């Protein structure tokens, strides 16, 4: 049976029904966006940083095989074991083997989107390994058996009572606890013994430096450092696109990562791992899982520049009002909508349509990925590959005809204005027009720009021409 | 064992965009070059860190006793301060969990971020101590402040030599529960800087 496309619109509709949750979600993420703007305005060199970050990443991707080899050679020199995984299954097998060799039965880990991609927990747990997420948001999601709904703030769609209920069930705390402070303290108390008795620790990696054979991990809670320094075994799972050539390049990225993500100048912890600590063993698993294929996609390879800050999600009106879980994918929001289809074109065929095309995602991206243009290009690819639902296909077909012919388009636009002001509501707000749901159509304008231009500017030009 | 490695590298070589079209930009030294103590303290405060108060006649010991009156185990990683236990006496990474206050010297700080740097050299190979301790007091010299992230990465040799190097910018923090900012999440609950000059 063919896999069914994610019904993003329906899931979003359910999310919108719950006003309290949606309003908080919307406001919280918009607040992050505004904090990001404040930080951006402090730095006059912001646009230069973006341009450099983009150029460094594009250069690295164009030279990725050489930089990966350089990293591998240096990391090995430093005493790191380097593994290569073509896909999620191979990654999981490698991690499973390392743990087995050490007789490790408990693994504490910090947040890693790559392990989500690989469904690592689902692989390890039936094999007798207890995997504990140590990031607070990620732990809440693990206990609630949900995917992270945001790549930086995984449980941002939940309110305090939701967390109190989950903790009561698993940590036997007060189900009516209404204090975020005390809930966070409960997590600290619950996590400490697990951290102290863990056999192995795992982190992701935000950046990999070819020149030094190191990788850099950015967190706020300190949980990655605990996972890496307390047990005697540290495994880092990292996507192959995370390379930068030189340690000196890190300044550009660290100065923008947390400012773009949360509007804080830097994450509380920025940790540079260059080799195992005394008495410990360190492994790096470099994961491809579709990335080398994506590098060959002319219109989409630059999505590999992404540093996972989540700024595009925070600014996106569709994401803010539909929630990350509605995307039904590991990566949600605008960045998810352009990379998810590379994993499964049919399953994620609906996601590039979850956008108003306002271009805000592109404007806030610290590495200048043209996200909204890629969303548009994905729509074309999906149309060509016949992955569009019937109504969308027909409507787009008609729209294509209309926009291809200026006279027809203008006639239609003029009548749209008439329609908006005269048609009864049930004609405008029906199932053929999902945009009408939860949303008022714009007020009709008295005159289109084109007809105004014809009336005024052309006249003026004519006059100027006459007088000259 | 090397089959996936070779397959990945081959596919990358086949698929990559033209390297000549994407030259590497030269290293950049951008932004505010102020490496002053006032800028550092302001940044430190934004990230939730604090300067350990120095009253008339204070030593580090009296300042710590006033700031952390309930602390029982004060662990020293520096030769010029005693504490109740030396970091070298902690046998395993896990044993650091008993520490209330860790005193350690940082080789440099970053004015832009209020960050302090620690590696295995300062932590005497017990890196977990910086994260399992409840509170951390960091001895820092204003002479060792660098202006920003560019100058830090370009000028400090530690990024090329240490196996473990952490920039701590204030204490551990989270805002994962309904966006409420909480200082003191899984790692240190407070971070204080003690100016030694």
Interface residues (C-beta under 8 A of the other chain):
Chain A: X24 X28 X31 X43 X45 X48 X49 X52 X55 X56 X58 X59 X61 X62 X63 X64 X65 X68 X69 X78 X79 X84 X85 X86 X90 X134 X135 X136 X137 X140 X153 X154 X155 X156 X158 X159 X160 X163 X180 X181 X183 X184 X187 X188 X191 X192 X196 X212 X214 X220 X221 X222 X223 X225 X226 X228 X229 X230 X231 X232 X240 X245 X246 X247 X248 X249 X250 X251 X252 X254 X255 X262 X264 X265 X266 X267 X268 X269 X270 X271 X272 X273 X274 X275 X276 X277 X278 X279 X286 X288 X292 X293 X295 X296 X301
Chain B: X2 X4 X5 X7 X8 X9 X11 X12 X13 X14 X15 X16 X17 X18 X19 X21 X22 X23 X24 X25 X27 X28 X30 X31 X43 X46 X47 X48 X93 X94 X97 X112 X113 X115 X120 X125 X127 X128 X130 X131 X132 X148 X149 X150 X151 X152 X153 X154 X159 X160 X161 X162 X163 X164 X165 X166 X167 X168 X169 X170 X171 X172 X173 X174 X175 X176 X177 X178 X179 X180 X182 X185 X186 X187 X188
